[in-house]
Amino acid sequence: MKKLLSVLLAAIMLLSATSALAVNEDVSGKVMIYTSMYPFVIDGMDKALEVEFPNVDVEFFYGGTGTIQNKVTGEMDGGTLGCDMMLVADPSYAMELKEGGWLEPIEYEEADKLRFEYDEEGYWYPVRVSVMVLAYNPELKSADELPKSNKEFGENPALKGKISMSNPLTSGTAMAAVAALSDKYGYEYFDGLGANDVMIESGSTAIAKLETGECDIIQILEESVLQRRKEDGSKITCIYPEDGSIMIPSPVITIAEERSANVNIEACEAITEWLLSDAGQSFIVSGYMHSVIKDFSEIPFDAPDSQELIDSSMPVDWVRTYTMREEIRNEFQNRVTIAQ
């Protein structure tokens, strides 16, 4: 009897494993994904998807948010986009594409386990969370002599010419940050940045300037600092602002079937579900970003607890970020870049 039971259990386990594998093997065709994720994350995700979906040819196009938006705008004239999915920087662009009729709703039955906002009709779901923080070099500066808040970062005249941030005209996460800050402190916050001659540049350039002492403190994505600390042994350290780190849940969206490049909704749905699975979220965390799943046990290397960051974060009004995007960009350009 015990031997028979063992055989039956083994058969059930084999059947379960075979069935699980068969689900992924049944998904085939091609999927093009536009994304603003860092290339090192894309490379890892490409390999993971190749294992998970051996019969799906997944390709990525990488570009900053501005590059992707310009590319998509140009493709819209032809009525069909060159992609099937997008992993965009923040919900505001997903809202815009939904309103324009460019998206396909995807049913995700476990949406109640998400700890960030999602589209209740299924047009977009958050899959990764980036965090905008401040950072400094403890080998050159003491934390006691530097700002503890986003407000002080933008307004302290002692920092003139010694601060840096990414460009909200081209970066979706930087745009989300300035939208949140201008919502909380008014457009006058931009005047302080302009008066302090904030440098507008990439995160890698800003970190290099921290290392040389050309910058005292920078506004940057936490993931950039964590990656540098783990992979390069850098001492660059995050400051989690007292007025709140800015958390940016980046969504996955699927292009409407009749407007997509490869007309492969089945594969898009399967990839979405994988991204939101424990395996997909573990991959996200390994890329130094936070999980979107409630009570997910893993956190990025050297990062605070995800829920603690959420509880103390500065809110972002995503509808305002979408509907007032051009106004916010113009105010930033006039008060910061042109004012310098």
N, C-alpha and C positions, 0 to 999 in steps of 0.2 A: 504493500500500500504506500509506504514512504517513497519507494522508488518511482511508482506511478505518479504520485503527487509531485515529485521533483521534475519528472519529465513534463507534466502538464504545466507547471510553473515556468519551466524553461521555454516551453512552446509559446506560452502567453507573452513572455518577455520578448522573445524573438519576433512574434507577430506585431507587438506594440512598436518595437524598434523599426521593423520593416515598414509598418504603416506610416510612422512618423517621417521616415526617410522618403517614402513614396509621395507624401504630400508635397514636399519640396521638389522632388524629381518631376512631378506632374506639371509644375510651373515652368514655362519655357518662353522663348521669344527674346526680344530686346527691350531694354529700358534705358533711357537717357535721363540723367539727373543733373540739374544745375544746382550748384551749391557754393556758399561763401565760407564753408568750413576750411580750416587750415589744411594745406596739402598733406601733412603727415597724418592727419586724421582720415582724410580721404583715402590715402594709400592703405591704411589698415582696414578701413571699412570695405574697400574694394576686394581685399583678400577674404574678409569674413563672408561677404555676400557670395563670393565664388564658391565657398564651401557649402553655405546654406542653400544656395540655389544653383546647382551645377549646370542646369540647362538654360539658365537665363544669362544673356549677354548684357551686363550692366556697364554702362559708360558714364563718366563724370565730366562735367565742364566746370572748372573752378574759376571764380572771379569774385571781386569785392561786390558788395551790394549794388553800388552804382553801376559797375560793369554789367552785372546781371540784369538790372532794371533797364539799362539802355539796350541790351541785346533783346530782351523780351519785347520792349516797345517797338523795336524795328521789325520783329517777327510778326507782331500783331497785325500789321498791314496786310499780310498774306492770309490771315484767318487761321493759321496753324502755327503752333510754337515748335521749336526744335527740340523740346524735351517732353518727358512724360511725368516727371516729378520734379519738385524743388525742395531743397532743405534751406530755407531762407533764414535771415538773421532774427526777425522778430514778427509778431502777429500783425503788425500794421500793414505790411505788404500783402500778406495773405488776405486780409480784409478787403484790400483794394482789388485784388484779382477775383475774389469771390463776387464782389459787387459788379464787376465787369462781365461776369458769366464765363470765366475762364477755367473754373475748377469743377472737379468731380467729387461728390460726397462719397466718403468711405465709411462704412459701418464698422465701428470698433466696439465690441460688446463689453469691454472692461474699462470704459472711459471713466467710470466712477472711481477708479484707483489713481487717477491723475491728480496731482496736487497743484496744478496750475490751470488757468483758464483754457478752454478749448471751444471749438465751434460746435454747438449742440446739434447742428444739422450734418456734422461730419466733414465739413470742408477743410478743416485743418486741426492738427493735434500737435502739442509741444512734444519734442523728443529729446531735447538737450537744454541745459540751462547754463548760460555764461553769466559771469558776475563782474560788473565794472567796479573796480576798487582803486585805491591809491597805492603807490609803491615807492620804496626808497632803498638806498644802499647803506646798510648799517656799518659798513667799513669806513664810510666817509661822513656820515651824518648820524646824529642821535635822534631817535623818534621823539624825544621830548622837545626838540627845537623845530619840529615840523607840524603841519596841520593835522588835526584829528578829524576834520570834517570836509566834505565836498565844498561847503560854503567858504571855509577859510582857504581852501586850495585856490578858489577863484578870486578871493578878495584881499589876501594878505600882500601888501605892497613890498614886504621884505623878500618876496619870492620873484620879483620882477626879473624876467629873462631867464628864470631857472626852473620853469615848469613846462610840461609837454602833455599833449593829448592827441587822440586820433581824429581824423577829419570826418565830421558828421555829414559832409556833402557826398562822401563816397562810401562810408562805413555804416552799415545798418545798426550795429551795436553802439557806435558812437552817437548816432542820431537818436537812438532810444535814450541814451544818457542825457544828452542836452535837452531832449523833450521833457524828461522827468525834472531836471534841474530848473528849467525855465518855468515849468508848471509850479514848482514849489517856491522859487525865489523871484520869479518874474524875469523879463528880458534884461533887467539891470544886471543880472548875474553875468551876462555876456560882456557887459561893459568892463567888469572887473578883469575878466580873462584878457580882453583887449588891452587894457591899461597895463597889465602885467606881462605883456608880450609873450603870451603862451605860444609855444612852438607846436605846429600842427604837422604830425608825421606818423609814420607807422610805429607799431608797438616794438618791433625789433630795433628800430633806430632809437626810440626813447629809452629802451633798456640799455643799449650801448652807451648812451649819454649818462645814465645813472652810474654805470661802471667807471666812466672816466671822470665823473664829477661835473660834467657840463650841465647836468640837471640835478636839482636837489630832490624833487618829488614829481611823480607823473601819475596821470590817470590812465589806467590800462585794464585790460581783461585779466582777471585772476589766472586763467588758464595759461597765459603767456608766462607769467611769473612762476607758476608751479612747474611747468615744463622745464624752464631754465634751471630751477633749483634741483630737480631730480636728475635731469639728463646731463647737465653741465656742472653741477655742484655749485651753482651760483649762490651768493649770500643775499641777493636781492629779495626784499621782504614786503609782503602785503600789509597795508594799513586798511582795516575795515572801518569805513567812516562812521563816526558817531551819529550822523544824520541819515545813515542808511546806505548800505551797498545797493547798487542798482542791478536787480536780477532780470535777465533777459531770456525768457523761454522761447527757444527757436523752433518753429513748427515745420512739419512735413506737409506738403500739399501735393495733390494729384491733379494733373491737367485734365479738363473735360475730354472725354473719349474722342469726340469728333474734332477736337482741336489739338490733339496730342501727336507726337512725332511717330509713335509706333503702335498706337491703338492697343495697349496691353494693360487693361485695368486689372486683370487677374493678378499679374505680377506686381503691379503697384500696390495693390491691397495686401499681398503677401509680404512685401518688403516693409510696408507700414507696420503690420503686425509684428514683424521681427524686431523692428526698431523699438517698439514699445514692450517687447518681451524682456524677461530678466537677462537673457543673453545679450540682447541689443543694448540694454541699459548698462550692463557691465562694460560693454565696449565703450559706450559714451563716457563712463567714469574713468576708464583707462586713458581716455583722451583729455583728461584734466577738466572735464565739465561735470556738472551735477545732474543727477537723475531727476526725472519728472514724476517718478512713482512714489506714492505715499509710503513712508516707513521703509524705503529701500536701504538696505544695510550698508552698502558701499558708498564711500565718499572719495573725491579725488585726493591724490597724494598731497599731504601736508595742508589740507584745507579744513576749515571749521565744519561742524555739523551742518548739513544742508538746511534742516528745519530751523536751526538757530539763525541762519542767514535770512531765511524767509521771514521769520518773525520780526526781525529788525530792519528789513529792507525798505528802501524808498520806493513808493508805488509809481508805476508808469501807467498813464492813461493812454491805452493803445488806440482808442477812437480818436483822441486829440492828435496823437502822433501821426495817424493816417490822414485825417481831414485837414490838419493844419501844417502838414509837412513842409510845404513850400514857404509858408510864412515863417516857420521856425528856422528853416535853412537861410532865408533871406535876412532875418534878424541876426543870426549868427555871423553870416558873411559881412554884413554892414558894421556890426558892433565889434567883431573880433578881427577878421582877416583884413578888411579894408581899413579899419581904424588904426592898425599898427603902422 
